[in-house]
């Protein structure tokens, strides 16, 4: 499955740097004008759609990995579902995080800017990873209602998902594959379609806080929320054929993922 690039706003900002000008010098004196604001808001909205598209692909991919008992990759793809939705949420709230290559050096400088005339790009001081910055800003900009106050094992839900991904990919003494780690060992592949329906209909958030379900329940509820915020279809960004492609892949192990496929229908 192929994703959609979600960096139009960042590309626009980098394009504003005159050739031969040091990026730090340029952005130190840069102030967004009204034309930039219009262009960036449109770019950020399109980026949000691309991120939600990528989140959907990542979620389906995570279920495929779960079915084939590739647990470490299932964990990683579920985390990336949440990460992409966090990026989409920031774009919808008109906050753009972007990177500019350092001249004559390796690495990038990380900036963030609120898309509004008169605003300036700020270097992220003592920059955390982009993942940790997105998690922090997503929480600050406003989690969906079901995420507010939610904790898993005493942690913020996005940080918990991030820690699971980092542990099973980098810190575990060995991959658990083909056995499932404890955060997935109650998720039977054949029951996934029914579980998704239960996660979608869970008014109390019981599954969200349960570490034996949270790894799939939280990304799925985030996906439901993200797809309700704005139309995924957008000419030149997400076309009907792209959505049909997603719908065709709402099947894992011969089972239809009805609760997910329903989210991808249009009138």
C-alpha positions as CSV (number, residue, x, y, z in Angstrom):
1,X,0.0,0.0,0.0
2,X,1.3,3.4,-0.9
3,X,1.0,6.5,1.2
4,X,0.5,10.1,0.4
5,X,3.1,12.8,1.0
6,X,2.0,15.2,3.8
7,X,4.6,17.9,3.5
8,X,3.0,20.6,1.3
9,X,3.0,23.3,4.0
10,X,6.7,22.6,4.9
11,X,7.7,22.7,1.2
12,X,5.9,26.0,0.8
13,X,7.8,27.5,3.8
14,X,11.1,26.3,2.6
15,X,10.4,27.7,-0.9
16,X,10.2,31.2,0.7
17,X,13.9,31.1,1.5
18,X,15.8,33.1,-1.2
19,X,18.5,31.2,-3.0
20,X,21.8,31.6,-1.2
21,X,20.3,32.9,2.0
22,X,21.0,31.2,5.3
23,X,17.7,29.7,6.5
24,X,18.2,30.8,10.1
25,X,18.8,34.4,9.0
26,X,15.7,34.3,6.7
27,X,13.3,32.9,9.3
28,X,14.7,35.2,12.0
29,X,13.3,38.1,10.0
30,X,10.3,36.4,8.4
31,X,6.8,37.4,9.3
32,X,3.9,35.6,7.6
33,X,1.8,37.9,5.3
34,X,-1.8,37.5,4.3
35,X,-0.9,35.7,1.0
36,X,1.3,33.2,2.9
37,X,-1.6,32.6,5.4
38,X,-4.1,31.7,2.6
39,X,-1.6,29.4,0.8
40,X,-0.4,27.7,4.0
41,X,-3.9,27.1,5.4
42,X,-4.8,25.3,2.2
43,X,-1.5,23.3,2.2
44,X,-2.0,22.4,5.8
45,X,-5.6,21.2,5.2
46,X,-4.4,19.0,2.3
47,X,-1.5,17.7,4.4
48,X,-4.1,16.8,7.1
49,X,-6.0,14.7,4.6
50,X,-2.8,13.0,3.4
51,X,-1.9,12.2,7.0
52,X,-5.3,10.7,7.7
53,X,-5.0,8.6,4.5
54,X,-1.6,7.4,5.7
55,X,-3.0,6.6,9.1
56,X,-5.7,4.4,7.5
57,X,-3.1,2.5,5.5
58,X,-0.9,2.1,8.6
59,X,-3.9,0.8,10.6
60,X,-4.8,-1.8,8.0
61,X,-1.1,-2.8,7.7
62,X,-1.0,-3.2,11.5
63,X,-3.9,-5.7,11.4
64,X,-2.2,-7.6,8.5
65,X,0.9,-7.9,10.6
66,X,-1.1,-9.1,13.6
67,X,-2.8,-11.7,11.4
68,X,0.6,-12.9,10.1
69,X,2.1,-12.9,13.7
70,X,4.6,-10.1,13.0
71,X,3.9,-8.6,16.4
72,X,6.7,-6.0,16.4
73,X,5.6,-4.5,13.2
74,X,1.9,-4.6,14.3
75,X,2.9,-2.5,17.3
76,X,4.9,-0.1,15.2
77,X,2.1,0.4,12.6
78,X,-0.5,1.0,15.3
79,X,1.7,3.7,16.8
80,X,2.2,5.3,13.4
81,X,-1.6,5.4,13.0
82,X,-1.8,7.6,16.1
83,X,1.3,9.7,15.1
84,X,-0.2,10.5,11.6
85,X,-3.5,11.5,13.2
86,X,-1.7,13.7,15.6
87,X,0.1,15.4,12.7
88,X,-3.3,15.8,10.9
89,X,-4.8,17.4,14.0
90,X,-2.0,19.9,14.2
91,X,-2.5,20.8,10.6
92,X,-6.2,21.3,11.2
93,X,-5.4,23.6,14.1
94,X,-3.1,25.6,11.8
95,X,0.2,24.6,13.5
96,X,2.9,23.5,11.1
97,X,6.1,21.7,12.2
98,X,8.8,21.7,9.6
99,X,12.5,21.0,9.1
100,X,15.0,23.0,7.1
101,X,18.4,21.4,6.1
102,X,21.4,23.1,7.8
103,X,23.7,24.6,5.2
104,X,27.0,22.9,4.7
105,X,26.2,20.5,7.5
106,X,24.3,17.3,8.3
107,X,20.9,17.4,9.9
108,X,18.0,19.8,10.0
109,X,16.7,22.7,12.1
110,X,13.2,22.0,13.5
111,X,10.8,24.9,13.4
112,X,7.1,25.4,14.2
113,X,4.8,28.2,13.1
114,X,1.1,29.1,13.8
115,X,-0.5,29.8,10.4
116,X,-1.8,33.3,10.9
117,X,-0.7,36.6,9.3
118,X,2.1,38.3,11.4
119,X,3.3,35.0,13.0
120,X,7.0,34.1,12.9
121,X,8.6,30.7,12.6
122,X,10.3,29.6,15.9
123,X,13.2,27.2,16.3
124,X,12.2,24.4,18.6
125,X,14.6,25.0,21.5
126,X,16.4,21.8,22.7
127,X,14.4,20.0,20.1
128,X,12.8,16.7,21.1
129,X,12.3,14.2,18.3
130,X,9.5,15.1,15.9
131,X,7.5,12.3,17.4
132,X,7.7,13.6,20.9
133,X,7.0,17.2,19.7
134,X,3.9,16.1,17.8
135,X,2.7,14.1,20.9
136,X,3.1,17.2,23.1
137,X,1.5,19.7,20.7
138,X,-1.4,17.3,20.0
139,X,-2.2,17.1,23.6
140,X,-1.8,20.9,24.0
141,X,-3.9,21.7,21.0
142,X,-6.8,19.6,22.2
143,X,-7.3,15.8,22.3
144,X,-10.6,14.5,21.2
145,X,-13.0,14.1,24.2
146,X,-12.4,10.3,24.6
147,X,-8.6,11.0,25.0
148,X,-8.9,13.6,27.7
149,X,-7.8,12.2,31.0
150,X,-7.2,8.8,29.5
151,X,-4.2,6.9,30.8
152,X,-2.8,3.5,30.0
153,X,-0.6,2.0,32.7
154,X,-0.5,5.5,34.2
155,X,0.8,7.1,31.0
156,X,-0.6,9.5,28.4
157,X,-2.0,7.3,25.7
158,X,0.2,8.6,22.8
159,X,3.3,8.4,25.0
160,X,2.2,4.8,25.9
161,X,1.9,3.9,22.3
162,X,5.2,5.4,21.5
163,X,6.9,3.6,24.4
164,X,5.4,0.3,23.2
165,X,6.8,0.9,19.7
166,X,10.3,1.8,21.0
167,X,10.4,-1.1,23.3
168,X,9.4,-3.8,20.9
169,X,11.5,-2.4,18.0
170,X,14.6,-1.2,19.9
171,X,14.8,-2.3,23.5
172,X,13.4,-5.8,23.8
173,X,16.0,-8.5,24.1
174,X,14.4,-10.3,21.2
175,X,11.3,-10.0,19.0
176,X,8.3,-11.8,20.4
177,X,7.4,-13.1,17.0
178,X,5.7,-15.4,16.3
179,X,4.3,-15.3,19.8
180,X,2.4,-12.1,20.7
181,X,3.6,-9.8,23.4
182,X,1.2,-9.3,26.4
183,X,-0.2,-6.1,24.9
184,X,-1.6,-8.2,22.0
185,X,-2.0,-11.7,23.3
186,X,-5.8,-11.2,23.9
187,X,-6.4,-10.0,20.4
188,X,-7.3,-13.0,18.4
189,X,-7.0,-12.3,14.6
190,X,-10.3,-14.0,13.8
191,X,-12.1,-11.8,16.3
192,X,-10.7,-8.4,15.0
193,X,-13.8,-7.5,12.9
194,X,-16.0,-7.9,16.0
195,X,-13.6,-6.1,18.3
196,X,-13.4,-3.1,16.0
197,X,-17.2,-2.8,16.1
198,X,-17.0,-3.0,19.9
199,X,-14.3,-0.4,20.1
200,X,-16.3,1.9,17.9
201,X,-19.4,1.5,20.1
202,X,-17.6,1.7,23.4
203,X,-19.2,4.8,25.2
204,X,-17.3,4.3,28.5
205,X,-13.8,4.0,27.1
206,X,-13.4,0.6,28.8
207,X,-11.3,-0.8,26.0
208,X,-9.2,2.3,25.6
209,X,-7.7,2.1,29.1
210,X,-7.2,-1.7,29.0
211,X,-3.6,-2.4,28.0
212,X,-4.7,-5.7,26.5
213,X,-6.9,-3.8,24.0
214,X,-5.5,-0.2,23.9
215,X,-2.9,-0.9,21.3
216,X,-5.6,-1.3,18.7
217,X,-8.6,0.4,20.4
218,X,-6.9,3.8,20.7
219,X,-5.6,4.1,17.1
220,X,-9.0,2.9,15.8
221,X,-10.9,5.4,17.9
222,X,-8.5,8.1,16.7
223,X,-9.1,7.0,13.1
224,X,-12.9,7.3,13.6
225,X,-12.4,10.8,15.0
226,X,-10.0,11.9,12.3
227,X,-12.3,10.7,9.5
228,X,-15.2,12.6,11.0
229,X,-13.3,15.9,11.2
230,X,-13.0,16.7,7.5
231,X,-13.9,15.1,4.1
232,X,-11.1,12.8,3.1
233,X,-11.9,13.2,-0.6
234,X,-10.2,16.2,-2.1
235,X,-9.4,16.7,-5.8
236,X,-5.7,16.6,-6.4
237,X,-5.0,15.2,-3.0
238,X,-7.2,12.2,-2.1
239,X,-9.2,11.1,-5.1
240,X,-12.2,8.6,-5.3
241,X,-9.9,5.9,-6.6
242,X,-7.7,6.4,-3.5
243,X,-10.6,5.8,-1.2
244,X,-11.8,2.8,-3.2
245,X,-8.3,1.4,-2.8
246,X,-8.6,1.7,1.0
247,X,-12.0,0.1,0.9
248,X,-10.7,-2.8,-1.1
249,X,-8.1,-3.5,1.5
250,X,-10.5,-3.5,4.4
251,X,-10.1,-7.3,4.6
252,X,-7.7,-9.3,6.7
253,X,-7.4,-13.1,6.7
254,X,-10.5,-13.3,4.5
255,X,-12.6,-11.3,6.9
256,X,-14.2,-8.0,6.1
257,X,-13.4,-5.2,8.4
258,X,-16.9,-3.8,8.3
259,X,-16.5,-1.1,11.1
260,X,-13.6,0.4,9.1
261,X,-15.0,0.0,5.7
262,X,-18.1,1.8,6.9
263,X,-16.0,4.9,7.7
264,X,-14.7,5.1,4.1
265,X,-18.1,5.3,2.4
266,X,-19.3,8.5,0.8
267,X,-22.8,9.5,-0.4
